Amino acid sequence: MPVQQALELARERGLDLVEVAPNAEPPVCRILDYGRFRYIQTKKERESKKGHRLVMVRQVRFRTRIGDHDRQAKIRQIRKLLEEGAKVRISVQFRGREITHPELGATLLRSVAEELKTEARLEQPPTMEGRALAIVLVSNPQKDSKAATAEEELKGAQAENS
């Protein structure tokens, strides 16, 4: 339909001629109330934003020669951050000549990830970023379901014994 004819038809109905697909061949237009169209679009955008949750990336830094108790305290902090739903970036900082032994940092990161394997999964493998070696852990969604099934099995076993 020619543009002039479409514009006349829109004016007769008291509506607007709106181009909805400009990249199509030929471009696609619709006759509709533009104010209502914009209102519906913004409403859809707001609804789609409600479903999204902003995921924070928190960082915990280690040093290569960290003490065992300090390491355990930082692991407790990582667990707390994972329970809150944040991604946790764990990095090992190298100072001075420590950079010549990156395997020490890799070993430390591997042990931390191994200790947290029930609560979290590895999202990003170890990568060197300047003078730091880092990994990213995210909360493990199966953890909750495993705990629930383990509790149900335990209750079932107790019920059979009584």
CORQUI-V668647 format. One record per residue. N is the residue number from 1. RES is the residue in one small letter. PSI is psi in whole degrees, 0 to 359 (NA if undefined). D_CENTER is the distance of its C-alpha to the mean C-alpha in Angstrom with 2 decimals. Layout:
BEGIN
N,RES,PSI,D_CENTER  N,RES,PSI,D_CENTER
END
This chain:
BEGIN
1,m,136,47.06  2,p,152,48.12  3,v,317,46.20  4,q,318,49.29  5,q,320,49.87  6,a,319,46.25  7,l,318,46.52  8,e,318,49.80  9,l,319,48.39  10,a,317,45.48  11,r,320,47.97  12,e,321,50.19  13,r,351,47.40  14,g,28,46.24  15,l,183,42.77  16,d,154,40.89  17,l,114,40.42  18,v,130,36.73  19,e,114,35.46  20,v,337,32.31  21,a,82,31.93  22,p,335,33.50  23,n,352,32.47  24,a,161,34.13  25,e,107,37.65  26,p,163,39.47  27,p,143,37.24  28,v,130,36.53  29,c,154,37.64  30,r,151,37.80  31,i,115,40.15  32,l,172,38.32  33,d,111,38.04  34,y,322,35.71  35,g,315,35.07  36,r,321,33.99  37,f,313,31.84  38,r,320,29.96  39,y,314,29.63  40,i,319,28.10  41,q,313,25.66  42,t,325,24.41  43,k,318,24.24  44,k,319,22.06  45,e,316,19.69  46,r,318,19.53  47,e,319,18.94  48,s,329,16.02  49,k,332,14.40  50,k,323,15.04  51,g,338,12.75  52,h,143,9.64  53,r,132,8.10  54,l,124,7.33  55,v,120,4.97  56,m,141,7.81  57,v,111,8.61  58,r,154,11.94  59,q,138,14.71  60,v,127,17.58  61,r,138,20.58  62,f,162,23.23  63,r,159,26.64  64,t,325,28.40  65,r,52,31.22  66,i,143,29.39  67,g,159,31.37  68,d,317,30.49  69,h,322,30.29  70,d,321,28.11  71,r,316,25.77  72,q,322,25.69  73,a,319,25.05  74,k,326,22.00  75,i,321,20.71  76,r,319,21.28  77,q,319,19.29  78,i,317,16.31  79,r,316,16.72  80,k,317,16.84  81,l,321,13.62  82,l,322,11.83  83,e,328,13.72  84,e,348,12.52  85,g,9,8.90  86,a,152,8.03  87,k,145,7.15  88,v,123,10.78  89,r,116,12.58  90,i,124,16.04  91,s,148,18.81  92,v,118,22.52  93,q,134,24.76  94,f,131,28.01  95,r,140,31.05  96,g,231,34.36  97,r,359,35.46  98,e,334,32.61  99,i,340,30.92  100,t,349,33.59  101,h,68,32.15  102,p,343,28.44  103,e,333,28.91  104,l,318,29.13  105,g,319,25.61  106,a,320,24.36  107,t,317,26.27  108,l,314,24.81  109,l,320,21.16  110,r,318,22.14  111,s,322,23.81  112,v,315,20.93  113,a,323,18.51  114,e,320,21.40  115,e,333,21.92  116,l,12,18.34  117,k,336,18.10  118,t,330,18.59  119,e,334,15.79  120,a,163,13.14  121,r,154,12.68  122,l,121,12.85  123,e,324,10.14  124,q,125,12.43  125,p,169,16.17  126,p,129,18.51  127,t,142,19.17  128,m,128,21.91  129,e,94,21.15  130,g,238,24.53  131,r,27,25.95  132,a,145,22.80  133,l,128,21.27  134,a,151,17.55  135,i,163,14.96  136,v,128,11.28  137,l,144,10.73  138,v,155,8.08  139,s,140,9.67  140,n,112,11.84  141,p,336,12.14  142,q,345,15.65  143,k,315,16.86  144,d,318,17.75  145,s,325,19.58  146,k,317,21.43  147,a,319,22.57  148,a,317,23.76  149,t,326,25.69  150,a,320,27.20  151,e,320,28.42  152,e,320,29.91  153,e,319,31.70  154,l,317,33.06  155,k,320,34.35  156,g,320,35.90  157,a,320,37.65  158,q,323,38.99  159,a,322,40.28  160,e,325,42.13  161,n,334,43.78  162,s,NA,45.17
END
